[in-house]
Amino acid sequence: MMIDRSTSATLDRIFDEMYNLISEANRIPLTDKIIIEESDLAGILDDLKEAIPKEVKSATRLLEEQKAIVTKAHEEADNIVLQAKTEADRILELAKSESERLMRQEEISKQAEAFAEDVKSTALRNQQEMKDEADVERVKHDVLQYADDMLGYLSGSLQSALQAVNDNRASVNAERESVMSSRPQRDMELLAMEEEEDEE
């Protein structure tokens, strides 16, 4: 049996050849022994001796490749996790910033609402004060108008009274002047009467 001793021999092929060698070997009658050509068995053992290191090297290389693949997969997984963590941190930071911005905006809105409410209250208060002041001014105007009317009435009354006083004064003066103008004649009459009495 010719054995293929090429460097591409594999363990599976070698084991197949060994099984074939055993199955095709001549049996010794009345025994369970077989006769195998020494050269054929030696060739298979040589192939096996040559193939085992190659298989070991192939298995080692395969393990190394698998290990490299696993390592690379771990590295890629770590990179993915790191990227995911970085992205998550970035998103969290953005969310935090947005939340703070919204909180500031809400605070500004509250302050604006409070300011607007204060302005409204101030406007209403000023409006009420202006209304009150207008009422006060109206009352003041009415009081002044009443005072002016009363003073006008008193002025008219006083003028009438003053005119009456002046008229009375003029009458008194006229009467006094009349009395004064008639006094010399009366004095002369009295003097003549006294002289007549003396002669008697």
C-alpha positions, 0 to 999 in steps of 0.5 A: 500500500502506497502511503501519501507522505506529502506535507499536507497530510492531516491526522484524519487522513493518517487515521483513515489510512491506518484503519484501511491498513488494518482492515486490508491486512492478511489475517493469520488463520485461527487467530485474531492476529493480522499481518501488516507490512512494516514499511506501511506501518512505519510510513503511517507512523512517520506521517503521524509523527510529522502531522502531529506537530503540524496539527499542534502548531495549527491548533496553537495558531488557531487558538492564538487566532481565536484568542486574538479574535476574542481579545479584539472582540473584548477590545472592541466591546471595551471601546463600545462600552467606553464610547457608550459611556462617553456618549451617555455622559455627554447626553447626561451633561446635555440633559443636565445643562438643558435642565438647568437652562429650563430651570433658569428659564422657569425662574426667569419666567417666575420672576417676570410673572412676579414683576408683571404682577407687581407692575399690575398691582402698582398700576392698579394702586396708582389708578386707585390713588389717582381716582382717590386724588381725583375724588379729593380734587373734586371734593376740594373743588366743590368745597372751594366752589361752596366757599366762593359762593358763600363769600360772594353771598356774604360780600353781597350782603356786606355791600348791602349792609355797608350801603345802608350804613353809608346811607344812614351816615349820610342822613345823619350828616345831613341832619347834623348840618341842618341843625348846625345851619339853623342854630345862629337864627335860633340863638338870635331869637333866644337873645331877643326874647331875653332882651324883652324880658329885661325891659319889662 
